[in-house]
Amino acid sequence: MAKKVTMKLEDIANELGINCDGVEQYLNTMTGEFVTIIDSDISGIENDEELLNDIASSGNYVLLPSKYDIH
């Protein structure tokens, strides 16, 4: 089993500061990398299908709370 990274709460809080409609933010628990997915209907930009599949199937990503979850 791969080792999961330790994160600073401050880093997660900073990432939550850019929360807005049409955006989902994930934390990769193996690398500590934050991934932002923007609704393609809003942005007009298609998301990386390979990344979306990895997020959905790997179990290595945690969805961060939305602004509605926080407030």
C-alpha positions in Angstrom: 0.0 0.0 0.0 1.4 3.4 -1.0 2.1 6.0 1.7 -0.3 8.9 2.0 1.0 12.4 2.5 0.6 14.7 5.4 -1.0 18.0 4.7 -1.0 21.3 6.5 -4.4 22.6 7.4 -3.3 26.0 6.2 -2.7 24.6 2.6 -6.2 23.1 2.5 -7.7 26.4 3.8 -5.9 28.4 1.2 -7.2 26.1 -1.5 -10.8 26.5 -0.2 -10.4 30.2 -0.5 -10.8 30.0 -4.3 -14.0 28.0 -4.1 -16.8 29.2 -6.5 -19.7 27.9 -8.5 -19.0 25.3 -11.1 -15.7 24.3 -9.5 -14.8 21.1 -7.8 -11.5 20.8 -5.9 -9.8 17.5 -5.0 -6.8 16.6 -2.9 -4.7 13.7 -4.2 -3.9 11.9 -0.9 -0.9 10.2 -2.4 0.9 13.3 -3.8 -0.6 16.2 -1.8 -1.5 17.8 -5.2 -4.7 19.9 -5.4 -6.7 19.4 -8.6 -9.4 21.8 -9.7 -12.1 20.7 -12.1 -14.1 23.5 -13.7 -17.5 22.8 -15.2 -17.0 22.7 -19.0 -20.4 24.3 -19.5 -19.2 27.3 -17.6 -15.6 27.5 -18.8 -16.0 26.3 -22.3 -12.9 24.2 -21.8 -13.0 20.4 -21.8 -11.5 18.6 -18.8 -8.9 15.9 -19.1 -10.9 12.7 -19.4 -8.0 10.6 -18.1 -7.7 12.7 -15.0 -11.5 12.6 -14.4 -11.4 8.8 -14.7 -8.5 8.6 -12.3 -10.4 10.8 -9.8 -13.5 8.6 -10.1 -11.8 5.2 -9.9 -8.5 5.4 -8.0 -9.6 6.2 -4.5 -6.7 8.6 -4.2 -8.7 11.8 -4.4 -10.8 13.5 -1.7 -13.4 16.0 -2.8 -12.9 19.2 -0.8 -16.1 20.9 0.6 -17.9 23.4 -1.6 -18.6 27.0 -0.5 -22.1 25.7 0.3 -20.7 23.0 2.6 -18.6 25.6 4.4 -21.1 28.4 4.9 
